């Protein structure tokens, strides 16, 4: 792979400040989803090697936790500076291993870097508080302390930003991390490790390991020295992580899981604006996004016109390999994702939905699927009921706010929701009544470092980003100082 800074392309894991291979020589191929060509191979570590990464992080904790906040911040800012310096190389690397268009990959690198910068500064303000005393002669207060070693398990759809969003908060708080990226997209994580090394993060503070997924997860969460586990992925796997964590002791647990986002188009909307937002909210990352607008509900009086314009806009989307030029939609991540996408469309077709555009594999072949609009989608169809990780979009009509609230909330998920409209009373009604943790109104961009990102119901526990992102990695310690010579009230 041609990079200006070739050392960013790593095929080894990073433990305790050193690059290492598997003790038993096990490795797996990493493929470009655009053509299934092999980009490289990475080692799959043994259980003992993963435990050695935890060993290294535990040793590092004894000094990193006491490192002054300004010193930790300076190291994170050096890391951030190197990421910005090599942003184009990192975007190319990400686009090749994940398949998303290069402009989206560039956006993810910038987005991911922003968390490191934000938490570097915010870590200096991770303050306790003074408590007005109710005890004679005593002073009361709290301090925030790091919990210890943090295990971070991240997905393949955002292989760069999902690491930095977690790791920046943990490191700024004083917690060393062991990262287990998805084996489909490991090179972004290993490039981050290279730049962490160049930035001078001490050995053991930032570790990246790969291993058989279930074994690696259970090794992390079952180790008593791991005090925090942060996972992003499917709800099904998140439940397994929670079960394993419960069996492995009491730990801090943060889960960012699946979604089935509603996109509600009210009757007073500007249709062209609503179509533009809907296309962006559904088809970025080829639809492989837990915040993707899966179910589009349109006020009945605008339904026909919306479907026509939305269909035309989706038909104009350009499909192709990430680095092939002006591309809007890339390939699906793997064969299983492709097969699930095709099966959902066929299920909707059999049940009477109208395929207004797409609905078939793309002529490029491989794991490319044509961007698809399924009109008249209904409950009972897989495309309506399930989280769709693909470039397929379900659209249906509604007749009242009460109806659309009930239908939007009729899902186990509660991550993101979208509303397009103009009347503030309707908008605020939906903001409050939708059972989703994040509601975006008249726009597709709603996340960022200062934002508490997370879900309700089966979409997860805890928040990432914002000051709330420190919660999985810190404990509040209360103190009571008595006998300080303060006059005591005697009645």
N, C-alpha and C positions, 0 to 999 in steps of 0.2 A: 504494500500500500504506500503510495507516494505522499509523504508528509514533509513539511518544511522542518519539523523537529522530529526526526524518525524515532527517537528514543521513546516517544509517547506510545508507540505500538509495542505492547508487552504481551508475552505469552507465558508468563510465570505469575504465581501468586506472590503476595507481599505480606510478610510476617516479620514483626519485630525489626523493621528497618532493613530487611533483606529480601531478595527475590529468590523464590524457591519453587521446585517442581514436586511432583507427587513421589512419595517414597516407593510406591509400587508401580510407578511409570504409567499409571492410568491417565488417559487424556481423552478429550472429545473435540470434534471439529466444530468450528463456528462458521456458519454459512451466510452469504449475502442473500436475503430473501428475494431479491429481484431476479436472480438467475441460479440460485442454489450452489454457486461456486464457493469453494472453501477459502475463507479469509485467513484462517490460521487454526491452530489447536491450542487448547489450554489444559493445564493439569487439573485432575480431580483428586483433591487431597483425601487422605485417610482420616478416620475419626481422631487418631492420635495427633495428627498434624493440626486439625482444627482446634483440638484442646490446647496445643502448644501456642496457637494464636491467642487463646483466652489467657494462657499463662503470661504471655508478653503484655497483654493489655492490663492484666492485674498488676504486674510489676510497674508498668507505666503510671497506673493510677496513684501509686504512693507518692509520686512527685508532681504529676500533672494537676492533681486536685489542689495542691498548695501553690502552684505557679501563679504569680499575680495575674489578675484579670487583664491588665494592660499588656503583659508579656504574651498571654494566650491570644489576645486580640491582634498583636503585631504579627504573630505567626499566621493567623488566619488571613490577615490582610495581604501578607506576602503570597499566600496560596491563591487568594483571589486575584492578585495582580498577574500571576503566572497564567491563570486560566484565561484572563482577558487577553494577555499577550499571545497565547496560542489558541485563541477561540476558533479560528478557521480550521486548523488541523483537527481540533476536537469535534467540530461539526461534521467534517468529512468522515471521521472515524465513526461517529454516531450514525450518520446517514447510511453508511455501508453496512453496519451490523444490524441496524434496526429496520431500515428500508424507508423511513419517512423522508419526504422531500428536503433538499438541502436548506431551503429557507426556513422550514420548520425546525430542522436540527440547529441552525444558528440561533433561532429563538430560544430553544431549550437550553443551549449553553449559556446565553445571557441570563435567562431566568434562573438557572441553577446557580450561577455565580452570584446572583443578587442575594441569595440566602447566606452565603459565606460572609459577604460584606456586612449585611444587616446584623447578623448574630455576633460578628466580631465587635461591633459597637454596642449592641444591646447587652452583651455579656458583662460589660463594665458597669451596667446598671441593674444587675441581678441582686437587688437589695432585699434585706429583711425589713422589719418595721418595729417601731416602738409601740408598746401597748400601755395604755393608761392603767395604772395599777389599782387593784381593788384590795391589795394586801398591804397592811401597814409596814413601812420601812423597806419595801421591796421595789425593785425596778424590773419590768417585764419587757420581753421583746422576742423577736425571731430572727434567724439567719437561714439563708437558702444554701444547702449543701449538695454536691453532686452525689448521685446514688452509687456510682461505681461503673463497672464494665457494661457497655451497651452493645447488644447484638442488633444489627440492622439488616433486614432481609428485604430486597428490593426487586421490582418487576422489570420486564423487558420492554414495556411500551414507552417509559421515560427513564432510560438507563442511567442518565447523568443527573437530572434534577431530583429524582427521588432519593438519591444518595445524599446530595448536598443539603436538601431540605431537612433531613434527619441529622446528618453528621455535624452540620454547622452548629445546631442547637446543642447537641451533646458535647462537642469539643469546647464550645464557649463556656458551658456550664462546668467543665472540668472532668468530663467522662471520656476515657478512651473508647474507641469503637472497633468492632470487628464487623466488616461488611461482607455479606454473602449476596452478590448480584445474581441475576438470572443467568443460567449457563448459555442461553441464546445470545446474550448481549454483554459479554464480560469486559470488552476492550475499553469501554468508556470508564468503567470502575478502575481498571488497571492504569489507565492514563491519569486518572485523578490521584492514584497512589504515587505515580512517578512525580507529579507536580507537588504533592504533599512532601515527598522526600526532598525535592529541590527547594521547597520553602523552608525546610529545616524543622518540620514537626518531629519531635523526639521519637526514637524507636518505640514501637508498641502502642503509640497513640492512635495511629490510623492503620488498620490492617485490612487486607482484602483476600478472602479465601473463596475457593470453589470446591464443591463436593456434591455427591449424590444428594438431590434436594431434600428428601425426607430425612436421611441420615444427618445431614448438616443441620437442618432445623432442629431436630430432636437433641442433637449434641449441644447446640446453643442453649435452648430453653431448659434443658435438663441439667445444666451445670449451675451449681449453687453460686458460683462466683459471678455469673451474669446477673446483674441486678435490674436491667431494663431490656425489654425486647420491643423493637419497633418493626412492624411488618406492613408492607403494601402489596396487595394482590387480590385474588378472588375471595369471595365470602366463604366458599367451601374450604379453601386452604387456611383462611384466617381462623375458622372454627377449629381446625386441627392444631393450629399454633396455640390458640387459647387453651385447648384441652391439654396439650403437652406442657404448657406453662403451669397450669394448675397442678399437674402431676409432679412437676419439678421444683415446687416450692412457691413462695409468694414473691412475685416480681412486679415491677412496673410494666404495664403492657399498653402499647398503642397499636391500633389496627386501623389501617386505611383500606377499605374493601370496595366491593363492587357498587355499581349504580345502574339505575334505569331511569334516566332523567326525563321528566316531562318538559315540553316546550309549548307554552300556551300562547296562542295568537288571539288577542281580543278583537272585538268587532270594530274598534275605532283606530286600529293600527294603520300605519303607512305600510302597504303591502311590500313595496320594493325593499324597504328597510328590514321588514320581518324576514323576507326571503334571504337577504344578504346575511343576516345574523344566523338564521337557521342553517344555512349551508356551512358557515364557519363552525357553528356549534356541533354539527354532526360529522363532518368529513375530515377534520384535522386528524393527523396520525392515522389516516385511512379508516377512521371510525373506531380505532382501537384505543379508546380513552374512557375511563370510568365516569367522566363528566359529559360524555357525548349525549347529544339530544336524541334519545332513542324513540320517544313517542311524541309526535307533534300533534297537538290538539288545536283545531282552528274553529273559531266561531262560525256557525253554519252559514250565515249570510255572506261570509268571505271565503268559504271553503273552496268552491270551484275555481275562483280566480287565483287563490293561493296555490292550489295544486298545479294549475297551468304554469304559473310563473316559476314555482319551485322546480317543477320538472324541467323547464327550459334551462334554469340555472345549473341544475345537476348535470344535465346533458353536456354543458359546456366545460365541465371539469376535465382537466388534462391528466391522464394516467401515464405513469412510466417509472423507470428506475430513478432513484434519488438524485443521481448526478447527471441526468441526461438533459438538463435544461429547465425550461419553465414547466414544472410538474406540480399538480395540486394533490394528487392521490398516488401513493406508492402501493407496493404489494402488501398482502397480508403476511403475518410473521412466520407462519409455518403451515403445513398441510392440514393440521387439525383445525386451525382457524379458518382456512379456506373451506373445508368440508362443512363446518358448522354454519358458515355464512350461506353457502349454497342450499343447505338443508332448510334453513329458516325461510328463505325465499320460496322454495318449492312448497313448504308447508302452507305459507300464506296463499300461494297460487291455488293450491288444492281446495282451500277453504273459501275461495271466492273473492279474494282481494284483487285489486287492479294494479298490474305492474305498468307504470306509466313511462318508465325509462329504466334501462339496465335489465337486471334479472337473469344474468348469465355470466359465465366466465369472460374475461376480457380477451380480445384477440392476441394480446401479448403472451398469453399462456402462463404457465407456472402458477404462482400464487396471486396473480392479478385478477381482481373481480370488478366488473363494471359498476360504477356508482349507481345505486338503485333507489327508486322511489316506489313504495308500496302504498297505494291509496286505499281507503276504506278498510284499514286495519281494524281488528276488533279483538277483545279479550278471547282467549283460547288459542290464538295464533302465537307461535313461538316468537315471532318478530315483535309482538306486542308485549308478551309476558316476560320474556327473558332479557337479560343484559346482552346487547348485540355488540360484539367486538368486530365490527366490519363496516364497509362502506354501504350499508343498507339502512333505509330510513322508512319508518312507519308513520302514516298520516291518517287522521280521522277527524270527524266533526263533533262539535258539542253545542248544546242549546242554552245552557245557563251556567253561572258561576258555581252554583251548588253541584251541578253535575260534573263539571270539569275538576273541581277539587276532589270529589269522591273518586273519580277515575284516576286522577294523577296519583292520589295517595294509596291506591289499591295495588301496592307492591311491597315486597319485603324490604326494598332499598329506601334510603333516605339521604343521598349524598347531595346532588345538585339539581336545581330546577331553574327554568328560564321563563320569563314573562315578557311579552311584547304588547304594549298598549300605551294609552295616553291618560286615561282617567285615574287620578290618584286614589280615589276611593276604591276602585276595583283593584288597582295594583297593591295597595296596602292590605286589602282583604286577602289577596292571594299570598302575599309575603307571610302573613300571620297564620293562615290556615293550611298552607302546604307543609306536609311533614318531611321537610328536607332541610338539611343543616345550612345550605348555602343557596340563595336565590339571586339570580342575576336578572336585572330589568333593563331591557332595551340595549343589550350589549352581550358580547361573547367573552370578553376579557374581564375576569373578576378575581383571579388569584394573584398572589404576589407575596413577598417576604413579610409585610406587615399584617397579612390576612390569616385568621384562624381557619385553616383548611381541615375539613373532616366531615364525618357523616353521622347520621342517626340510624336507629334500627339496625338492620343487617349490613349497613354500610360502614360500621366501625365504631371504635372507641377512641376518645382523645382527639387532639388537634395538633397539626403541624403548621409551622409558620407563626408569626406574631409572638407576643410574650407568652401566649399559651403553649407554644412549642417547647418551652423549657420544662413543662410539667412532667413528661415521662422520665426526665433525666435529673430531677432534683427532688429533695425532700425538704420540708419546712421543719426546722428544729426550733423549739420554744425554749426559752431560758427564764428563770426567776432568780434574780440576784437579791438576797436578803442581807441584813446586818451591815449596811453600808454607812452607818452613822446618820442615817436620815431620821429625824424625830418621829417617834411612834405615837400615834393617837391612842389615848387611854380611856376614851369614853366620853 
